[in-house]
Amino acid sequence: MVVEKKRYTLEDYRAVAERPENREKILELIEGEIVEKVPSFTRSRCR
């Protein structure tokens, strides 16, 4: 059985990104897939 992922358009992406539950998320559209980016934190060096 082959499962195909839906390829989102820019219009689809904008509709998903504007939903209230996604307002605080960082989303990207990469090759038709909506991906949630995880913020990266760097530690500062303490001297």
PDB file of N, CA, C and O in Angstrom, chain B, residues numbered from 101:
ATOM      1  N   MET B 101       0.840  -1.173   0.000  1.00  0.00           N
ATOM      2  CA  MET B 101       0.000   0.000   0.000  1.00  0.00           C
ATOM      3  C   MET B 101       0.892   1.246   0.000  1.00  0.00           C
ATOM      4  O   MET B 101       1.791   1.376   0.832  1.00  0.00           O
ATOM      5  N   VAL B 102       0.640   2.139  -0.920  1.00  0.00           N
ATOM      6  CA  VAL B 102       1.401   3.372  -1.030  1.00  0.00           C
ATOM      7  C   VAL B 102       0.534   4.523  -0.544  1.00  0.00           C
ATOM      8  O   VAL B 102      -0.593   4.706  -1.006  1.00  0.00           O
ATOM      9  N   VAL B 103       1.074   5.298   0.397  1.00  0.00           N
ATOM     10  CA  VAL B 103       0.352   6.457   0.909  1.00  0.00           C
ATOM     11  C   VAL B 103       1.042   7.707   0.390  1.00  0.00           C
ATOM     12  O   VAL B 103       2.233   7.918   0.623  1.00  0.00           O
ATOM     13  N   GLU B 104       0.287   8.524  -0.310  1.00  0.00           N
ATOM     14  CA  GLU B 104       0.850   9.751  -0.842  1.00  0.00           C
ATOM     15  C   GLU B 104       0.508  10.907   0.085  1.00  0.00           C
ATOM     16  O   GLU B 104      -0.623  11.026   0.555  1.00  0.00           O
ATOM     17  N   LYS B 105       1.496  11.756   0.345  1.00  0.00           N
ATOM     18  CA  LYS B 105       1.268  12.940   1.151  1.00  0.00           C
ATOM     19  C   LYS B 105       0.637  14.018   0.283  1.00  0.00           C
ATOM     20  O   LYS B 105       0.920  14.132  -0.910  1.00  0.00           O
ATOM     21  N   LYS B 106      -0.220  14.801   0.912  1.00  0.00           N
ATOM     22  CA  LYS B 106      -0.809  15.924   0.205  1.00  0.00           C
ATOM     23  C   LYS B 106       0.260  16.997   0.018  1.00  0.00           C
ATOM     24  O   LYS B 106       0.988  17.323   0.955  1.00  0.00           O
ATOM     25  N   ARG B 107       0.350  17.534  -1.169  1.00  0.00           N
ATOM     26  CA  ARG B 107       1.277  18.634  -1.435  1.00  0.00           C
ATOM     27  C   ARG B 107       0.482  19.929  -1.304  1.00  0.00           C
ATOM     28  O   ARG B 107      -0.469  20.167  -2.048  1.00  0.00           O
ATOM     29  N   TYR B 108       0.885  20.755  -0.353  1.00  0.00           N
ATOM     30  CA  TYR B 108       0.186  21.991  -0.070  1.00  0.00           C
ATOM     31  C   TYR B 108       0.645  23.099  -1.006  1.00  0.00           C
ATOM     32  O   TYR B 108       1.797  23.134  -1.438  1.00  0.00           O
ATOM     33  N   THR B 109      -0.274  23.995  -1.307  1.00  0.00           N
ATOM     34  CA  THR B 109       0.044  25.178  -2.099  1.00  0.00           C
ATOM     35  C   THR B 109       0.333  26.328  -1.142  1.00  0.00           C
ATOM     36  O   THR B 109       0.129  26.206   0.065  1.00  0.00           O
ATOM     37  N   LEU B 110       0.802  27.428  -1.678  1.00  0.00           N
ATOM     38  CA  LEU B 110       1.054  28.609  -0.860  1.00  0.00           C
ATOM     39  C   LEU B 110      -0.246  29.096  -0.223  1.00  0.00           C
ATOM     40  O   LEU B 110      -0.247  29.552   0.921  1.00  0.00           O
ATOM     41  N   GLU B 111      -1.329  29.003  -0.947  1.00  0.00           N
ATOM     42  CA  GLU B 111      -2.640  29.392  -0.413  1.00  0.00           C
ATOM     43  C   GLU B 111      -3.036  28.494   0.766  1.00  0.00           C
ATOM     44  O   GLU B 111      -3.529  28.987   1.780  1.00  0.00           O
ATOM     45  N   ASP B 112      -2.823  27.195   0.635  1.00  0.00           N
ATOM     46  CA  ASP B 112      -3.095  26.248   1.730  1.00  0.00           C
ATOM     47  C   ASP B 112      -2.245  26.587   2.951  1.00  0.00           C
ATOM     48  O   ASP B 112      -2.738  26.628   4.078  1.00  0.00           O
ATOM     49  N   TYR B 113      -0.953  26.830   2.701  1.00  0.00           N
ATOM     50  CA  TYR B 113      -0.019  27.149   3.777  1.00  0.00           C
ATOM     51  C   TYR B 113      -0.476  28.380   4.549  1.00  0.00           C
ATOM     52  O   TYR B 113      -0.494  28.378   5.780  1.00  0.00           O
ATOM     53  N   ARG B 114      -0.840  29.414   3.833  1.00  0.00           N
ATOM     54  CA  ARG B 114      -1.291  30.651   4.497  1.00  0.00           C
ATOM     55  C   ARG B 114      -2.537  30.413   5.332  1.00  0.00           C
ATOM     56  O   ARG B 114      -2.662  30.966   6.425  1.00  0.00           O
ATOM     57  N   ALA B 115      -3.458  29.599   4.836  1.00  0.00           N
ATOM     58  CA  ALA B 115      -4.679  29.295   5.593  1.00  0.00           C
ATOM     59  C   ALA B 115      -4.344  28.543   6.882  1.00  0.00           C
ATOM     60  O   ALA B 115      -4.924  28.830   7.930  1.00  0.00           O
ATOM     61  N   VAL B 116      -3.421  27.590   6.818  1.00  0.00           N
ATOM     62  CA  VAL B 116      -3.005  26.830   8.000  1.00  0.00           C
ATOM     63  C   VAL B 116      -2.269  27.738   8.982  1.00  0.00           C
ATOM     64  O   VAL B 116      -2.512  27.672  10.187  1.00  0.00           O
ATOM     65  N   ALA B 117      -1.380  28.576   8.481  1.00  0.00           N
ATOM     66  CA  ALA B 117      -0.576  29.455   9.340  1.00  0.00           C
ATOM     67  C   ALA B 117      -1.431  30.485  10.065  1.00  0.00           C
ATOM     68  O   ALA B 117      -1.069  30.924  11.156  1.00  0.00           O
ATOM     69  N   GLU B 118      -2.552  30.874   9.481  1.00  0.00           N
ATOM     70  CA  GLU B 118      -3.413  31.894  10.079  1.00  0.00           C
ATOM     71  C   GLU B 118      -4.383  31.338  11.124  1.00  0.00           C
ATOM     72  O   GLU B 118      -5.073  32.108  11.792  1.00  0.00           O
ATOM     73  N   ARG B 119      -4.444  30.036  11.270  1.00  0.00           N
ATOM     74  CA  ARG B 119      -5.333  29.461  12.287  1.00  0.00           C
ATOM     75  C   ARG B 119      -4.867  29.885  13.680  1.00  0.00           C
ATOM     76  O   ARG B 119      -3.664  29.985  13.921  1.00  0.00           O
ATOM     77  N   PRO B 120      -5.805  30.137  14.601  1.00  0.00           N
ATOM     78  CA  PRO B 120      -5.426  30.582  15.955  1.00  0.00           C
ATOM     79  C   PRO B 120      -4.438  29.650  16.653  1.00  0.00           C
ATOM     80  O   PRO B 120      -3.548  30.126  17.359  1.00  0.00           O
ATOM     81  N   GLU B 121      -4.568  28.359  16.479  1.00  0.00           N
ATOM     82  CA  GLU B 121      -3.674  27.417  17.163  1.00  0.00           C
ATOM     83  C   GLU B 121      -2.253  27.431  16.599  1.00  0.00           C
ATOM     84  O   GLU B 121      -1.342  26.872  17.211  1.00  0.00           O
ATOM     85  N   ASN B 122      -2.059  28.056  15.454  1.00  0.00           N
ATOM     86  CA  ASN B 122      -0.735  28.086  14.830  1.00  0.00           C
ATOM     87  C   ASN B 122      -0.059  29.455  14.875  1.00  0.00           C
ATOM     88  O   ASN B 122       1.046  29.612  14.356  1.00  0.00           O
ATOM     89  N   ARG B 123      -0.696  30.430  15.478  1.00  0.00           N
ATOM     90  CA  ARG B 123      -0.161  31.796  15.470  1.00  0.00           C
ATOM     91  C   ARG B 123       1.201  31.907  16.131  1.00  0.00           C
ATOM     92  O   ARG B 123       2.013  32.732  15.713  1.00  0.00           O
ATOM     93  N   GLU B 124       1.475  31.111  17.140  1.00  0.00           N
ATOM     94  CA  GLU B 124       2.755  31.191  17.852  1.00  0.00           C
ATOM     95  C   GLU B 124       3.807  30.232  17.284  1.00  0.00           C
ATOM     96  O   GLU B 124       4.944  30.210  17.754  1.00  0.00           O
ATOM     97  N   LYS B 125       3.434  29.452  16.289  1.00  0.00           N
ATOM     98  CA  LYS B 125       4.345  28.472  15.712  1.00  0.00           C
ATOM     99  C   LYS B 125       5.108  29.071  14.539  1.00  0.00           C
ATOM    100  O   LYS B 125       4.631  29.994  13.878  1.00  0.00           O
ATOM    101  N   ILE B 126       6.282  28.542  14.293  1.00  0.00           N
ATOM    102  CA  ILE B 126       7.072  28.936  13.128  1.00  0.00           C
ATOM    103  C   ILE B 126       6.876  27.832  12.087  1.00  0.00           C
ATOM    104  O   ILE B 126       7.361  26.713  12.252  1.00  0.00           O
ATOM    105  N   LEU B 127       6.163  28.163  11.025  1.00  0.00           N
ATOM    106  CA  LEU B 127       5.866  27.185   9.985  1.00  0.00           C
ATOM    107  C   LEU B 127       6.568  27.578   8.694  1.00  0.00           C
ATOM    108  O   LEU B 127       6.749  28.759   8.399  1.00  0.00           O
ATOM    109  N   GLU B 128       6.959  26.562   7.933  1.00  0.00           N
ATOM    110  CA  GLU B 128       7.566  26.777   6.621  1.00  0.00           C
ATOM    111  C   GLU B 128       6.919  25.837   5.615  1.00  0.00           C
ATOM    112  O   GLU B 128       6.482  24.739   5.961  1.00  0.00           O
ATOM    113  N   LEU B 129       6.865  26.274   4.395  1.00  0.00           N
ATOM    114  CA  LEU B 129       6.387  25.437   3.297  1.00  0.00           C
ATOM    115  C   LEU B 129       7.611  24.993   2.518  1.00  0.00           C
ATOM    116  O   LEU B 129       8.275  25.807   1.877  1.00  0.00           O
ATOM    117  N   ILE B 130       7.908  23.702   2.573  1.00  0.00           N
ATOM    118  CA  ILE B 130       9.088  23.154   1.909  1.00  0.00           C
ATOM    119  C   ILE B 130       8.651  22.040   0.965  1.00  0.00           C
ATOM    120  O   ILE B 130       8.166  20.993   1.396  1.00  0.00           O
ATOM    121  N   GLU B 131       8.831  22.284  -0.319  1.00  0.00           N
ATOM    122  CA  GLU B 131       8.484  21.307  -1.360  1.00  0.00           C
ATOM    123  C   GLU B 131       7.083  20.750  -1.172  1.00  0.00           C
ATOM    124  O   GLU B 131       6.867  19.544  -1.295  1.00  0.00           O
ATOM    125  N   GLY B 132       6.126  21.632  -0.874  1.00  0.00           N
ATOM    126  CA  GLY B 132       4.733  21.221  -0.761  1.00  0.00           C
ATOM    127  C   GLY B 132       4.343  20.645   0.587  1.00  0.00           C
ATOM    128  O   GLY B 132       3.208  20.199   0.759  1.00  0.00           O
ATOM    129  N   GLU B 133       5.249  20.645   1.536  1.00  0.00           N
ATOM    130  CA  GLU B 133       4.977  20.102   2.866  1.00  0.00           C
ATOM    131  C   GLU B 133       5.088  21.226   3.895  1.00  0.00           C
ATOM    132  O   GLU B 133       6.033  22.014   3.857  1.00  0.00           O
ATOM    133  N   ILE B 134       4.121  21.299   4.814  1.00  0.00           N
ATOM    134  CA  ILE B 134       4.167  22.289   5.880  1.00  0.00           C
ATOM    135  C   ILE B 134       4.946  21.691   7.038  1.00  0.00           C
ATOM    136  O   ILE B 134       4.599  20.637   7.571  1.00  0.00           O
ATOM    137  N   VAL B 135       6.013  22.394   7.416  1.00  0.00           N
ATOM    138  CA  VAL B 135       6.927  21.905   8.438  1.00  0.00           C
ATOM    139  C   VAL B 135       6.960  22.905   9.587  1.00  0.00           C
ATOM    140  O   VAL B 135       7.091  24.109   9.367  1.00  0.00           O
ATOM    141  N   GLU B 136       6.840  22.396  10.828  1.00  0.00           N
ATOM    142  CA  GLU B 136       6.972  23.268  11.991  1.00  0.00           C
ATOM    143  C   GLU B 136       8.440  23.318  12.388  1.00  0.00           C
ATOM    144  O   GLU B 136       9.068  22.285  12.622  1.00  0.00           O
ATOM    145  N   LYS B 137       8.975  24.521  12.460  1.00  0.00           N
ATOM    146  CA  LYS B 137      10.358  24.713  12.857  1.00  0.00           C
ATOM    147  C   LYS B 137      10.417  24.824  14.373  1.00  0.00           C
ATOM    148  O   LYS B 137       9.547  25.426  15.002  1.00  0.00           O
ATOM    149  N   VAL B 138      11.442  24.242  14.939  1.00  0.00           N
ATOM    150  CA  VAL B 138      11.641  24.297  16.382  1.00  0.00           C
ATOM    151  C   VAL B 138      12.678  25.377  16.658  1.00  0.00           C
ATOM    152  O   VAL B 138      13.769  25.347  16.088  1.00  0.00           O
ATOM    153  N   PRO B 139      12.351  26.330  17.524  1.00  0.00           N
ATOM    154  CA  PRO B 139      13.349  27.367  17.819  1.00  0.00           C
ATOM    155  C   PRO B 139      14.590  26.757  18.442  1.00  0.00           C
ATOM    156  O   PRO B 139      14.506  25.856  19.276  1.00  0.00           O
ATOM    157  N   SER B 140      15.730  27.255  18.032  1.00  0.00           N
ATOM    158  CA  SER B 140      16.965  26.746  18.622  1.00  0.00           C
ATOM    159  C   SER B 140      17.526  27.812  19.557  1.00  0.00           C
ATOM    160  O   SER B 140      17.530  29.003  19.244  1.00  0.00           O
ATOM    161  N   PHE B 141      17.986  27.362  20.682  1.00  0.00           N
ATOM    162  CA  PHE B 141      18.537  28.267  21.673  1.00  0.00           C
ATOM    163  C   PHE B 141      20.022  27.957  21.830  1.00  0.00           C
ATOM    164  O   PHE B 141      20.422  26.795  21.904  1.00  0.00           O
ATOM    165  N   THR B 142      20.808  28.981  21.877  1.00  0.00           N
ATOM    166  CA  THR B 142      22.237  28.779  22.095  1.00  0.00           C
ATOM    167  C   THR B 142      22.571  29.302  23.490  1.00  0.00           C
ATOM    168  O   THR B 142      22.059  30.333  23.925  1.00  0.00           O
ATOM    169  N   ARG B 143      23.413  28.590  24.155  1.00  0.00           N
ATOM    170  CA  ARG B 143      23.831  29.017  25.481  1.00  0.00           C
ATOM    171  C   ARG B 143      24.982  29.998  25.356  1.00  0.00           C
ATOM    172  O   ARG B 143      25.918  29.796  24.581  1.00  0.00           O
ATOM    173  N   SER B 144      24.891  31.042  26.122  1.00  0.00           N
ATOM    174  CA  SER B 144      26.006  31.982  26.119  1.00  0.00           C
ATOM    175  C   SER B 144      27.064  31.477  27.085  1.00  0.00           C
ATOM    176  O   SER B 144      26.759  30.808  28.073  1.00  0.00           O
ATOM    177  N   ARG B 145      28.285  31.800  26.790  1.00  0.00           N
ATOM    178  CA  ARG B 145      29.383  31.344  27.648  1.00  0.00           C
ATOM    179  C   ARG B 145      29.484  32.262  28.854  1.00  0.00           C
ATOM    180  O   ARG B 145      29.520  33.484  28.713  1.00  0.00           O
ATOM    181  N   CYS B 146      29.527  31.685  30.002  1.00  0.00           N
ATOM    182  CA  CYS B 146      29.694  32.440  31.236  1.00  0.00           C
ATOM    183  C   CYS B 146      31.164  32.398  31.635  1.00  0.00           C
ATOM    184  O   CYS B 146      31.770  31.327  31.660  1.00  0.00           O
ATOM    185  N   ARG B 147      31.722  33.521  31.938  1.00  0.00           N
ATOM    186  CA  ARG B 147      33.133  33.579  32.335  1.00  0.00           C
ATOM    187  C   ARG B 147      33.261  34.090  33.732  1.00  0.00           C
ATOM    188  O   ARG B 147      34.373  34.210  34.246  1.00  0.00           O
TER     189      ARG B 147
END
